Each structure stands twice: as structure tokens, then as C-alpha cells.
Amino acid sequence: MENVISILAHSPEEMPQWLKDYKPGDKVSFRDFMSSRIGYYPGSGYDGCLVKTCNKAHCVHSFIQVDYGIPERELKFEAEEFNAFNGYHVIGRVDWKEQDIAPLGQYAPNFSMSESEMESAMSSVRKGVDPYCFMEIYERNDSKGEDWGAERFAVTFLFADGIATYYQLFCREYSKAPWILLLQDHGFGGNYAGFGRGSLMERVMEANDCWPENVLCADNTDIWHHYEIVEADPVIGGMHRNKRYLYKRDVSRSI
């Protein structure tokens, strides 16, 4: 049986032109970053599994990792300490402000939230932490070849709520779903709401008909309705070495 990486490798993506042309110090617009496939990981913590998996398969070059519980200094320390993107080095960084990523401002919710969800969302963001939104561009080390991964990829690190960010960016501002999403409920990870079946995340997607084509779903999380598992050996990742299985959206069942 094939594994998740080999299955994803059947759908390769060419490197986006902006990334191919990038030179250290260049300015990059967030719209350019969003113009190709996006891999999205809400509540990502320090976990680089989505990047590693898709990069190995050459299927995605642009990633967004969102978490509201990690100060930037810890994020950078952990990424370097545990070699999250082994075989690569950073060649550039682009810092964005809110108006850079959402020039039309915040959209009002068009989905229902319970009072407890609203209260939890308002109080969940870690106090005393400076917000951040920046992209780093990684380039493959000379000692590695194509079988290691893409020549370059880009990751946007965002200090924010993964559900609200999905709604603002994918459902409204850019009107496109991520090509792939890593779905895991982390239990004690500090999220005010889960991401799996029956969650606020699923309600947001349903209200806006904005679903990722592919999902890497952890073995401790219930997949959303209308997704079918792909017969493939899982990838392993995260703090607790969870198995992540590949699912695809079953459009015929969602109509």
C-alpha cells in the first residue's frame, strides 16, 4: 500500500513564480503568497508535520501555521531546537501587518456561536504576548536533492485564532479554501473550541461552503462529514507522535 506522501506526490505543484524569483530582502504581498496552493494548520504549535509531508511530496509550497498560545521567541527557539524544517535554511523574512493580510478589514461572522464559545474566544488569546504575522522563506541546503523536498517553500506564522483566521482569510477575503489542512484536536493545547466533527470550525466551513480538498486528520480527531479516507499508510507527527491519515472531500455526498 502507498503512503500519504506518495499519494500526495501524484498531485505536484510547480513552484510559484514569486517564490522562484525571490531574492533576500524583496518585499512580497500577501496576495501573491495566497495565489497558489495553501497548506493550513490551525492550532499548529511547534509541529512541522504538514510542511514536512507536503514538501516531501512537492505538492504545496506555501503554508500558514496559526496558534494564539506561542510567543514568537518560543516559536523560533523550538523550531530551531527541534530542527522542524531539517535540511533547509532561512533566506528571507517578510513581516506583515493586519491591513497587509486583510486589506478590507474584519468581516462580521455569518455563522452561529454559542455564548460560551464567544466568551471563551474573547478570553482565550494569551495575555502579554506581542502579536506577530511574518513569513519566512526556506531554501534547501546544497547537500540535499530533489528527493528531500522542494528547492524552496514559504511559511507564514500567525499569532491568531485558527478558526477566526480560516473564516477571515479563506471564506471571505480570498474566497479559496486551503488545498490541504492538518486537522487535530490537541486536548490540553489550550484551544477554546475543537476543530473536528461537530465543531465551530465545521460550522464555519458549512456556512460558507469552503472546504479543503485534502485533510490530514489525526487519529484522535473525528473527521468532518462528507470526507472519505484514502487507503494509504499514515504519516506520524506532533508531540505525541499521532498518526495522521489522508482524507479527501467527497463532493457527491455533500450535494
N, C-alpha and C positions, 0 to 999 in steps of 0.2 A: 504494500500500500504506500502511496506517496505521502509525503509530509506537507504541512501547511506551507512551508517556504517554496517547495517545488510546485505546488498548486498555484500560488500567487505569481510565480515566475512565468506562468502561461499568459499573464496579462501585463507585459512590461510597459514601462513609461519612459519615453525619451526625456533626457534632462531638459527642464525648462530653459528657454533662451536666456532669461535674465540671470539664471544661476550659472549657466555656461559662460556668460560674458563678464560675470562679476570679478572685480578687482578690489583688493583690500582698500577700504576707505570709501567705496562707492555708496551712494545713497540708493535705497531700494524702497519702492512704495509697497504698502501692504496689499494693495490691489494686485500688483504683479505677483507677490508671494501667493495670493489666493487663486491665481489664474489657472493653475494646473491641479492635479490631484492633491488632496489633503488627507493626511493621517491624523486623527484626533484622539486624544486620550484625556478624558475628564478625570480629575482626582488622581493624577499621574504620580504624585510624589516624586521619588528619585528613579522610578522604574523606566528603563530604556528599552523594554521588550518590543514595543511597537516599532520603534526606529530600527532596532537590530533586525527584526523579522522582515520588514518591508524593504529595508536597504539591501539585505542579503538577496532578496528576490528581484531587486531592481524594478519594483512596481510603484514606488512613491518616492518623491524627492523632498517634499515639503510637509512638515509636521507641526502640530500645535499641542503642547503639553500644558495643561491647566491645573492649578491647585491653589487654594487660598490658605494653606497652612504652613507654607515653607518660605522663610525669608531668603532673599537672593543669596546672601553669603553662605547659608547652609546648602542651598541648591548647588552652587558652584563647588563647594567643598566635597559634597557627596558625589557629584558627577565625576570629579577628578579622582577622589579617593577610591571609588569602586570601578573606575575606568568604564563608565557607562557606554561610551562610544569607542571601544577599543579599535586601534588601527587607524584612527583619524586625529587630526589636529585642527584647531580653530584658526581660520584665516581672516575672519571679519565678524563684526558685530554691528547691528543696527538697532538703535533704541527708538521706540515709538511711544507717542502719547495717545490718549484716548481718541482724540479727533483724527489721528492718523489711521486708526483701525476702524473707527465708526464715525465717518465724517457727517452723517446725518443725525447723530445723537442717539440717545437710547429710545427704543421702541416700547410702547406700553404693552404689557402682556396681553395675549389673545387666548390664554388658556386659564383654566381654573386652578387656584391654590387654596388649600385649607388655611384656616387661621394659624394653626400650629406650624405649618410649613412657612408661612410668611414671617412669623415671629422668629423661627429658627434661622431662616435665611438672613434676616436683618442682624441677628446676633452672632452669626457663625464665623465671619471673617476674623482672622486672628488680629487682635488689637496690638498696636505699637509696631506694626510691620510696615515698612515703606512699600507701596505697590510697585510693580515693575511689569514691563512688557518689552521684551527685546528678542531679536533674532540673532542666532549665531550660525555661521556658515562653516561647515566642516569639509575638509578635503582629505582624501585618502593618502596615507603615508606611502612614500615611494617603494617601500618594501612589500607592499600588498598589491594584489592584482584584481582583475575584474571579478573573479570568483569570490573575493572578500566582500564586495559591495560596490556601490556607485562611486564614481570619481568624486562627486560632491553631493551633499544634502544640506538642508537648512531646517533648523528647529526654532520655533517661536515659543518662548517660555512666558507664561502669563499668570500673574497673581490675581486670580479671579475665581468665581463660582463656575464650575463646569457646565451646569445646566443653563444658567443665565447666558453664558458665553455662547453656547450652542444656539440658543434662540436668537440672540442679537446678531451674530455673525452669519450662521448658516441658514436660518429660517428667514431672516429679514434683510440684513444689509447686503449680502452677496447672493442670496437665493440659490444656494447649491449645497447639497449635503456632502459630508466627508466621503471620500471614496472608501475609506476603511476606518473603523473606530475600535478601540480596545475597551471592552466592557467588563468592569469588575467592581463589585460592591466590596469595600475594604473592611467592613465590620467596625473596627475600632479606629478607623482612619480619620474620624472627625467630620465626615460629611453629614450635613443636616438632613439629606434625603438620599435614598438609594438611586441607582442608575438602571437597574434591571427591570424585569417584567412587573407591571403594575405601578411603576414609579412615576414621579413627576416628569422625569426625562422622557418616558414613553408618552405621557400626555402631551408634552410639548411637541414631540415629533408627529403625533397623530393630528393635533390641531392644525399643523402647518404642512402636513403631508411631506415631510422632509426626513427621509430615512437613508442611512448609509447603505451602500450596495453590499459591503462586506463588513463582518464583525468578527473580531477575535474575542470570544467570550470565555471568561474564566470558569473553572469547574465548580466554583462556589457561588455562581450568579445565574439567575434564571434569565434565559434569552427572551427578547420581546416576541410578541405574537407575529406570525407570518414570516418567520425566518426558519430555514432548513439547514441542518448540519451538513457539512461537506465531509465525505469519507476521506479523512487524512489524519495522520499522526499529529498530535498537538505540538505546540511549542511550549516551553517552560519558562516562567519568568516571575518577577515580583519578589517581595521579601520572603514570602512563604513558598516560593517555587511552585506556584499554581500551574496547572495545565490550562492552556488557552486553546480552544477549539475554533475552527473556522466555520462561520455561518454565512449564508447568502440570503438576500431578500427574495421571498417567493411572491412575485408580483401577482401571479394568477390567483393566489389565495387572498390577497389584500383588496381585490376589487369588489 
